[in-house]
Amino acid sequence: MPEPVIATRQMIKEIYDGAAKSYDRSGPSIFTNFGERLVEHLPLVTGMRLLDVATGKGAVLLASARLVMPGGHLVGIDLSGAMLGEAEVILRKAGLTDVELRRMDAEHLEFPDGTFDAVTCAFGLFMFPDMKAALREMYRVCKPGGFVGVTSFNKTPRPFDPGWPILLQQFIEYGVGVRMPQQVAYAPEEVDALLRAAGFSSVEVHSETNDIVYASEEDWWNFQLTVGPRLTIMGMNIETRQRFKAEYMAKLRPLFRQDGLHISLGVIYTVARR
């Protein structure tokens, strides 16, 4: 098999521009749920200024608003203009007006030092070509005494097990594959080390394992088209894609239970001080 292609910044943008309309709507709204869970770990209070990096559809912003408003200020940045457009609709429907959405590169944050009381990033670290630079930028724009909160996929269990391990094996069999710029999953101690290396201290790590149920084959397949595997799948011609899907679903079908496909996903919530 040839060496996998490593996703560029432009390719990452294309994933989410293409997936924006259906993002977090195929099957359970897991990223909305995990955004709320991250906020539960954060010491947010009324009046804080918060930056959400790789904000997507603004799940973290929406959950944070309940704690920092009124008087607070929320900023969400993302590479994908389409995702920011979706976020704006959601936030405005929720009645949130003091929220700023900006298209921006996480590795080059366009804010002065010490602008924010809190900086968050949900499942974004593995998408940054220079993850260490992005973490340094988060540190820079965070006020002394402020904090950062990030979510990451845990190595144990394997992410989206058994769906992703089977999918990745089939990519290998087909001789295709586009991988993210960084490893997708981490052990808790690895996340701890990354944040400390960026300058953060008082790191607290919380891990949980989730059982996520996709009711149908289409729900699970369509979810793939909203996240990282989209690049590889959409890179196939239509005939190959249809054959690939049929073979993949044939492998997964015996694993479905009466209520659907059960997927195990470990999530790490990490909070640290500036």
HELIX and SHEET records of a PDB file:
HELIX    1   1 ARG A    9  ALA A   19  1                                  11    
HELIX    2   2 ILE A   30  GLU A   40  1                                  11    
HELIX    3   3 ALA A   59  VAL A   68  1                                  10    
HELIX    4   4 GLY A   81  LYS A   93  1                                  13    
HELIX    5   5 LEU A  125  MET A  127  5                                   3    
HELIX    6   6 MET A  131  VAL A  141  1                                  11    
HELIX    7   7 GLY A  163  TYR A  174  1                                  12    
HELIX    8   8 PRO A  188  ALA A  197  1                                  10    
HELIX    9   9 GLU A  217  GLN A  224  1                                   8    
HELIX   10  10 ARG A  230  MET A  234  1                                   5    
HELIX   11  11 ILE A  238  LEU A  252  1                                  15    
HELIX   12  12 ARG A  253  LEU A  255  5                                   3    
SHEET    1   A 2 VAL A   5  ILE A   6  0                                        
SHEET    2   A 2 VAL A 178  ARG A 179  1                                        
SHEET    1   B 6 VAL A  99  ARG A 103  0                                        
SHEET    2   B 6 HIS A  73  ASP A  78  1                                        
SHEET    3   B 6 ARG A  49  VAL A  53  1                                        
SHEET    4   B 6 PHE A 116  ALA A 122  1                                        
SHEET    5   B 6 CYS A 142  ASN A 154  1                                        
SHEET    6   B 6 ALA A 185  TYR A 186  1                                        
SHEET    1   C 7 VAL A  99  ARG A 103  0                                        
SHEET    2   C 7 HIS A  73  ASP A  78  1                                        
SHEET    3   C 7 ARG A  49  VAL A  53  1                                        
SHEET    4   C 7 PHE A 116  ALA A 122  1                                        
SHEET    5   C 7 CYS A 142  ASN A 154  1                                        
SHEET    6   C 7 LEU A 261  ARG A 273 -1                                        
SHEET    7   C 7 SER A 201  TYR A 214 -1                                        
END                                                                             
